[in-house]
């Protein structure tokens, strides 16, 4: 981000191999209900977008993430049994 020559050198590595950098990937859970996790990983998405722009990459791949199962929850929840009444409440909340 701070050096155009470093950026150009990095992109040259791809060019020398006959490759084109077409996307960056930003893993994480920006919807994580624990702010110490979700806010940091959400910022990672914005940082990835900034880096992609500097590299001339038009695509950033992300994960959607998982929110809490209920209000005030600090752990993400994935409802895998949509027919179970408890999971239906979770799905309605999410």
C-alpha positions, 0 to 999 in steps of 0.5 A: 500500500505504501510503495508503488515500486513494491506493488509493481514488483509484486505484480511483475511476479505474476506477469513473469509466470504468465498469470493475471491476478484477478481476485483477492480473498478475504476470509473471516466472519465480519458478522461475528457477534463478538465485537472483538472478532467481527469488527476486526474481520469486518475491517479486513474486508475494507482493507482487502478492497483497498489493496485490490484497488491499488493492485488494479484487481476488480474482485474481492471474494469474501465470506458472508459470515454468521450472526448470533443465534439470539439477541445478545449472543457472542457466538455465531450460530448456523441453523442446520435443521430448519424443521426444528422449532428451536432452529426456526426461532434462530432463523427468524431472528437472523 
